[in-house]
Structure formats: structure tokens, C-alpha cells
Amino acid sequence: MTTELRVLDPAEWDNWYAVLELAFGGVPEADEERKLWQELTEHERSLGAWDGDRCVGTAGAFSFRLTVPGGRSVPAAGVTMVSVAGTHRRRGILTSMMRRQLEDVRSWGEPLAILTASEPVIYGRFGYGAATQAVHATIDTTRVGLTVPEGTDGITLRVTSPTEALDATEAVYAALVPGRPGMLERRPGWERVALLDPPGDRDGASPRLCVLAERDGRVVGYAHYAIKPNWSFAGSDGSVSVHQLAGLDPVAEAALWRFLCSVDLTARVRLMSRPVDDAWQHLVTDVRRCEPTVREILFVRLVELGAALEARGYQTPVDVVFEVADAFCPWNEGRWRLTADATGARCVRTDDPADLALSVRELGAAYLGGVSLLSLAAAGRVRELRPGTLTTASVAFGSPVAPWLPHSF
């Protein structure tokens, strides 16, 4: 390979980003969107592959904090903006960027790397495991009703713009972050991502709106949504697209769902990327007619295995020895003993016999508690070497709340 891999110079950002845009279809982004991503790019954590004066590969890493089981937030490199020019495929550029990036993440002292994947088949070979899922659905409000909890009528609703409500909605979001694995603490500037609404991306829908749920004058929930009008020979047939919805308690959340399902001149509510244990599934009278579909969202990679496993909490006490394969980051390979209880966790190298054998990819998939080690074993991806340890470890790694990534990056 004759390409040079180097840290991104801010002066080269436009050239670098143009390579990324072309790799994702070549449709230029709206000026406001492009400007925001330029401001959010952490140049010192971004890489470019160069063939002479031509940029032919891109990769970035945001500095995030990710909620893990137990409620702690852990430093995590948010891998992003990864692309290779079509003229330079199959030359090892992606592999070299991924290896350099993980070495950098390790040097920064961050135990995790995370990403969302346009093509999920790519990242398993670099040790990333699919750790969270999300539900997409369409509620047919002409045939599906809602049963809401007592007290819902006590919630006051107010429609405003996302910009005007920003401080209140960010406060609600921040209050919810510790309660669900997979959520990201908002760093300065990231609150503006939720406000992006280029007219060219609306597909005939309205500008985004915000409805606030209030109790005694205090904001206890919100939803960002847009209305797409449509008319057929029989009459109105519009739809509501829900971009964000969050409530501090079940009553506030139910009030928001009821409002969205009763918007005038609409016949359906489209939900995008909701938690798999989301309450709306138990509020609707007929979940079949909502046609829920599930897909993976967040991929997790343990960069420093011991530190990563020590950082999270466990549902039950556990003492297990893992035999870990990790050819891409060989510093993780070998046997590790994890001991954990209510006081904390410790994960260190050991020469003791292994109880479970797996790769770092499986540990990444199970890390946030949404994918069980038992299910991975059923697929042949985890081997039990000492009888009884698989079930014990699987229960300990679980989470009572499904992990969920609230927004992409």
C-alpha cells in the first residue's frame, strides 16, 4: 500500500469530508448540516488516508461517555465518518485505519469504541459486536387505540418549536441518561443535532415540532415530531413521524403518545428507532397492526478488556474465567478472570482454567446487557468449558432495562 495515513489537518476538512459524502451516495448535505458536522469533528481524533494529494479514506472518533449497566458513564470513542474511495478498495486501507484508530483509542485511555454501521457485515472482523437493537413501527390510528394509565389527564401539553424548548428538553434527556445502558451524555454542541431539519430532508412533511408534557408548570416529557399531510379520495390520510420522545415517568410518556396518535387529519404514527422494551407496545390495543420491526443499532468494541469489564455493573455475583480471542487487538487475548458483586468488579489476567471461550466480538455484543451469552452460545459463538458457568455469567451480564442508542453519530 502506497497511501499515507495521518491525523486530519483542519485545513483539509473540506477535501476529507467530500470523500465521505461521495462514498455515501454523493448527494451534498444542506449547508447547515455540513457546517454542524464540521464544528463537531474532532480533528485530532480523525484520520485520513492520502494517495499523494488525494484523500482516499476517512475515519473519525468522537469523545463520548456511554451509560453502561449499573448507571455509570464510561469514556467511549464514537467511531464515525468511515469511508474508502471506490478507486482504492481492497488495498487494506480500511484495515489500516481501524487498527490505527484502536491503537489511538487505547492510548487515550478509553476502554470502549462504539459505532453505528451502514453495512454491519464490515465491522465484526475488527471485533465490534452488535449490542443494541431498536424498534421501528407504524401505528394505524384508525384501527388501534391506546389504554393509558391513571393520571394521564393531569398532564398539560404545549406545542412549541424544538429550538424554543431546547433547554427544557435537554434537561429531560440528561435526567434519563443514567437509567438506560447505551445512552450518550450530551457533550457541548451535540444538542444542536436534534435541531437539524433541512427542508430537503422532509419529504413533504412539516418542519419539526415539539410538544412538551408539563405537570404543575414543570416539563416532564417531550416529543419531536413532524406531520405529513396526505389526501385520498376517501379523505385525509396524513401521518405523524416521531423523531424523539422521552418522559420522566409513565404518565408523562403516555400523554405524549396519546397526543401523537390523535393529531387531526392523520391516520398513522411512524416510530423510528425506539427501545425494544418501549412502553407504547403495552399502551396500544393491537400491537400486530403496528407492524414492529427490529434491527441492530449500536456496535461495541472492548478496547481495554479488563478496564471495560470492570467499568460496568452486574445483575448478580459472578466469578468466571474467559478465554478470549482477539487477533486484531492482541493485548486483549488470553485468559481473564472476572469477579463481581454489589461492591464492584475486578477483571485481571489469570492462568486458571477457562470457564467460557469466546472472542472479543461476543463480549462487545453482551456488554450492555441486551444480548445474552446464552443466545450467543446457541449460535456457536460462545463455548462453555465448565458446566454451569454459562447460565451464571449470562444472567450477571444482563440488564433489567434494554440498552438503546437514542441518536446516531
C-alpha positions in Angstrom: 0.0 0.0 0.0 1.4 3.4 -1.0 -1.1 5.5 0.8 -0.1 7.7 3.8 -2.3 7.6 7.0 -2.2 10.7 9.1 -4.2 12.8 11.6 -6.6 15.2 9.9 -5.4 18.8 9.4 -8.4 21.2 9.9 -7.4 22.9 6.7 -8.1 19.6 4.8 -11.5 19.0 6.3 -13.5 20.0 3.1 -11.5 17.7 0.9 -11.7 14.9 3.6 -15.5 15.3 4.0 -16.1 15.4 0.3 -14.6 11.9 0.1 -17.1 10.8 2.8 -20.1 12.4 1.0 -19.2 10.6 -2.3 -18.9 7.3 -0.5 -22.4 7.7 0.9 -24.0 8.4 -2.4 -22.6 11.8 -3.5 -25.7 13.9 -2.5 -24.4 17.1 -1.0 -25.7 17.8 2.5 -27.5 21.0 3.4 -25.2 23.8 4.4 -26.5 23.9 8.0 -25.8 20.2 8.4 -22.4 20.3 6.8 -21.4 23.2 9.0 -22.5 21.5 12.2 -20.6 18.3 11.4 -17.5 20.4 10.6 -17.8 22.0 14.0 -18.3 18.7 15.8 -15.4 16.9 14.0 -12.6 16.3 16.5 -9.7 16.8 14.1 -7.0 15.4 16.4 -9.1 12.2 16.7 -9.7 11.9 12.9 -7.6 10.1 10.3 -7.2 10.5 6.6 -5.6 8.1 4.1 -3.9 10.0 1.3 -2.6 8.9 -2.1 -0.4 11.8 -2.9 -2.6 14.9 -2.6 -5.8 12.9 -2.9 -7.7 11.9 0.2 -8.9 8.3 -0.3 -10.0 7.2 3.1 -11.6 8.8 6.2 -12.3 7.8 9.8 -13.2 9.9 12.9 -13.8 9.3 16.6 -15.9 11.5 18.8 -15.1 11.6 22.5 -18.3 10.3 24.2 -19.4 9.0 27.6 -21.7 5.9 27.3 -24.0 4.7 30.0 -23.4 1.0 31.0 -25.3 -1.4 33.2 -25.2 -0.1 36.7 -25.7 3.5 35.7 -22.1 4.6 35.3 -20.9 6.5 32.3 -17.8 5.3 30.6 -15.4 7.0 28.1 -16.1 5.7 24.6 -14.7 6.6 21.2 -17.6 7.1 18.9 -16.2 5.8 15.6 -17.7 7.8 12.7 -17.3 9.1 9.2 -15.6 5.9 7.9 -15.2 5.6 4.2 -12.8 4.4 1.5 -12.8 5.8 -2.0 -14.2 3.4 -4.6 -11.0 3.7 -6.6 -8.9 2.4 -3.6 -10.8 -0.6 -2.3 -9.2 -3.9 -1.4 -5.9 -2.3 -0.7 -6.0 -2.7 3.1 -6.9 1.0 3.7 -9.9 0.3 5.9 -8.0 -2.3 8.0 -5.1 0.1 8.5 -7.4 2.9 9.6 -9.3 0.6 12.0 -6.0 -0.8 13.5 -4.5 2.7 13.9 -7.7 4.0 15.4 -8.0 1.3 18.0 -4.4 1.8 19.0 -5.1 5.5 19.4 -8.2 4.9 21.5 -6.1 2.7 23.8 -3.5 5.4 24.1 -6.3 7.9 25.0 -7.3 5.6 27.9 -10.7 4.9 26.6 -11.8 1.3 27.2 -14.6 1.2 24.6 -15.1 2.0 20.9 -18.6 2.2 19.6 -20.2 2.8 16.1 -23.3 2.6 14.0 -22.8 0.7 10.7 -24.3 1.4 7.3 -23.1 -2.1 6.4 -23.0 -4.2 9.6 -21.2 -7.1 7.9 -18.0 -5.0 7.8 -17.1 -4.5 11.4 -17.3 -7.9 13.0 -13.8 -8.7 11.8 -12.5 -5.7 13.7 -14.0 -7.0 17.0 -17.3 -5.0 17.1 -20.4 -6.8 18.3 -24.0 -5.7 17.8 -25.0 -4.7 21.3 -28.3 -2.8 21.0 -31.5 -3.1 19.0 -34.3 -0.6 18.1 -37.9 -1.0 17.0 -39.4 0.7 14.0 -43.2 0.6 13.7 -46.3 2.3 12.2 -49.3 2.6 14.4 -52.5 2.6 12.3 -54.5 5.0 14.4 -57.7 4.3 12.5 -57.7 0.8 13.9 -55.5 0.9 17.0 -56.4 2.6 20.3 -54.5 3.4 23.4 -55.1 2.4 27.0 -53.3 5.0 29.2 -52.5 4.9 32.9 -54.5 6.7 35.6 -53.3 10.3 35.9 -52.7 10.9 32.2 -55.4 13.6 32.1 -53.4 15.6 34.7 -50.6 16.2 32.2 -50.7 19.6 30.3 -49.4 19.6 26.7 -48.0 22.6 24.9 -46.8 22.7 21.3 -43.7 24.8 20.5 -40.6 24.7 18.4 -37.6 22.4 19.2 -35.4 25.5 19.4 -37.5 27.3 21.9 -37.9 24.2 24.0 -34.2 23.2 23.8 -33.2 23.9 27.4 -36.2 22.0 28.8 -35.9 19.0 26.5 -32.2 18.7 27.2 -32.8 18.6 30.9 -35.3 15.8 30.5 -32.8 13.9 28.3 -30.0 14.4 30.8 -32.2 13.0 33.6 -32.8 9.8 31.7 -29.3 9.1 30.6 -28.1 7.2 33.8 -31.2 4.9 33.7 -30.6 3.1 30.4 -27.4 1.5 29.1 -26.4 2.6 25.6 -27.3 6.3 26.1 -24.8 9.0 25.4 -24.2 12.0 27.6 -24.6 15.2 25.5 -21.3 17.0 25.0 -21.4 20.7 24.1 -22.7 21.2 20.6 -24.4 17.9 20.4 -27.8 19.4 21.4 -27.8 21.1 18.0 -28.0 17.7 16.2 -31.6 17.3 17.4 -32.4 20.6 15.8 -31.2 19.7 12.3 -34.2 19.8 9.9 -33.1 20.7 6.4 -36.2 21.3 4.1 -34.7 18.9 1.5 -34.9 16.0 4.0 -38.5 16.5 5.0 -40.1 14.5 2.1 -43.2 16.7 2.1 -43.6 16.8 5.9 -43.9 19.9 8.1 -40.9 21.5 9.9 -40.3 19.6 13.1 -42.5 20.5 16.0 -42.1 19.9 19.8 -44.8 19.0 22.2 -44.0 19.5 25.9 -45.6 17.5 28.7 -45.9 19.5 31.8 -47.1 18.9 35.4 -47.5 21.8 37.8 -45.6 24.0 35.4 -42.6 21.7 35.2 -41.6 19.9 31.9 -41.7 16.2 32.5 -41.5 15.0 28.9 -41.3 16.0 25.3 -41.6 14.7 21.7 -40.1 16.0 18.5 -42.4 15.2 15.5 -43.4 16.2 12.0 -46.8 16.0 10.2 -47.0 14.8 6.6 -50.4 15.8 5.1 -51.9 13.5 2.5 -55.4 13.1 1.0 -57.1 10.3 -0.8 -60.5 10.1 -2.5 -61.9 8.9 0.9 -60.4 11.9 2.8 -57.5 12.8 5.0 -54.7 10.2 5.2 -51.7 12.1 6.8 -49.0 10.7 9.1 -47.0 11.7 12.1 -43.3 10.9 12.3 -41.9 10.7 15.8 -38.2 11.7 15.9 -37.8 11.8 19.6 -40.0 11.1 22.7 -39.0 11.0 26.3 -40.9 11.1 29.6 -39.7 11.3 33.2 -42.5 8.9 34.3 -45.0 6.6 32.6 -47.9 9.1 32.9 -46.0 11.8 31.0 -44.9 9.4 28.3 -48.5 8.0 27.9 -49.8 11.6 27.5 -47.3 12.2 24.7 -48.2 9.0 22.9 -51.9 9.8 23.2 -51.4 13.3 21.7 -49.4 12.0 18.8 -52.0 9.3 18.0 -54.8 11.9 17.9 -53.3 14.6 15.6 -56.1 15.8 13.3 -56.2 14.7 9.7 -53.7 11.8 10.3 -54.1 8.1 10.1 -50.8 6.7 11.3 -47.9 7.4 13.5 -44.4 6.3 12.4 -41.9 5.4 15.1 -38.2 5.4 14.3 -35.6 3.7 16.4 -37.3 3.2 19.7 -36.2 0.9 22.6 -37.2 -2.7 22.3 -38.9 -2.5 25.7 -40.7 0.8 24.9 -44.0 1.3 26.8 -46.0 2.2 23.7 -46.2 -1.6 22.8 -48.2 -2.1 26.0 -50.4 1.0 25.6 -51.7 0.1 22.1 -54.8 -2.1 21.8 -53.3 -4.2 18.9 -49.6 -4.3 18.6 -49.8 -6.5 15.5 -51.3 -3.7 13.5 -48.3 -1.6 14.4 -46.1 -3.9 12.3 -43.0 -3.6 14.6 -39.6 -4.5 13.1 -36.3 -4.8 14.9 -32.8 -4.1 13.8 -29.4 -3.7 15.4 -28.1 -0.2 16.0 -25.0 0.2 18.2 -21.9 -1.9 17.9 -19.5 -2.1 20.8 -15.8 -3.0 20.8 -13.8 -3.6 24.0 -10.5 -1.8 23.5 -9.1 -2.4 27.0 -10.9 -5.6 28.0 -10.1 -5.6 31.7 -11.0 -1.9 32.2 -14.2 -2.2 30.2 -15.5 -5.2 32.2 -14.6 -3.5 35.5 -16.4 -0.3 34.5 -19.9 -1.8 34.3 -22.2 -3.3 36.9 -23.6 -6.9 37.1 -27.0 -8.1 38.0 -25.8 -11.0 40.2 -22.4 -12.0 41.7 -20.2 -13.7 39.2 -16.8 -15.4 39.1 -15.8 -16.6 35.7 -12.7 -17.1 33.6 -12.9 -16.1 29.9 -10.6 -17.5 27.2 -10.7 -14.5 24.8 -9.6 -14.4 21.2 -8.7 -11.0 19.8 -6.3 -11.2 16.9 -6.9 -7.6 15.9 -6.0 -6.2 19.3 -3.7 -8.9 20.7 -3.2 -7.1 24.0 -6.7 -8.5 24.9 -6.0 -12.1 24.0 -5.8 -14.8 26.7 -7.5 -15.7 29.9 -9.2 -13.1 32.1 -10.9 -13.7 35.5 -13.9 -11.5 36.1 -15.2 -11.3 39.7 -18.1 -9.0 40.5 -20.7 -8.4 43.2 -22.6 -5.5 44.6 -19.4 -3.7 45.7 -17.9 -3.6 42.2 -16.0 -5.7 39.6 -12.4 -6.8 39.1 -11.1 -8.3 35.8 -7.4 -9.4 35.6 -5.3 -11.8 33.7 -5.1 -15.4 35.0 -3.5 -18.8 34.4 -6.6 -20.6 35.8 -8.5 -22.9 33.6 -11.1 -21.2 31.4 -14.9 -21.5 32.0 -16.0 -19.9 28.8 -14.3 -19.4 25.4 -15.3 -16.6 23.1 -14.0 -13.7 21.0 -13.9 -10.1 22.0 -16.8 -9.6 19.5 -19.1 -11.6 21.7 -18.1 -9.7 24.8 -18.9 -6.5 22.9 -22.3 -7.8 21.9 -23.1 -8.8 25.5 -21.5 -5.8 27.1 -24.6 -3.6 27.5 -26.9 -6.4 28.7 -29.1 -6.6 25.7 -27.7 -9.7 24.1 -27.3 -12.8 26.3 -24.3 -15.0 26.4 -26.7 -17.9 26.3 -28.1 -16.8 22.9 -24.6 -16.4 21.5 -23.7 -19.9 22.8 -26.8 -21.2 21.0 -25.3 -19.8 17.8 -22.0 -21.5 18.5 -20.2 -18.2 19.3 -19.6 -19.0 23.0 -18.3 -22.3 24.3 -19.0 -23.5 27.8 -15.9 -25.2 29.2 -17.1 -25.7 32.8 -20.7 -26.8 33.2 -23.0 -24.3 34.8 -20.9 -21.2 34.2 -22.7 -20.1 31.0 -26.0 -19.5 32.7 -24.5 -17.8 35.7 -22.4 -15.4 33.5 -25.3 -14.8 31.2 -27.6 -13.7 34.0 -24.9 -11.5 35.5 -24.3 -9.7 32.2 -28.0 -8.9 31.7 -29.8 -5.6 32.2 -33.3 -5.1 33.5 -33.7 -2.2 31.0 -33.0 -2.8 27.3 -29.9 -0.9 26.1 -30.7 1.7 23.5 -28.9 4.4 21.5 -31.1 7.5 21.3 -29.4 9.1 18.3 -26.8 8.2 15.7 -23.4 9.9 15.2 
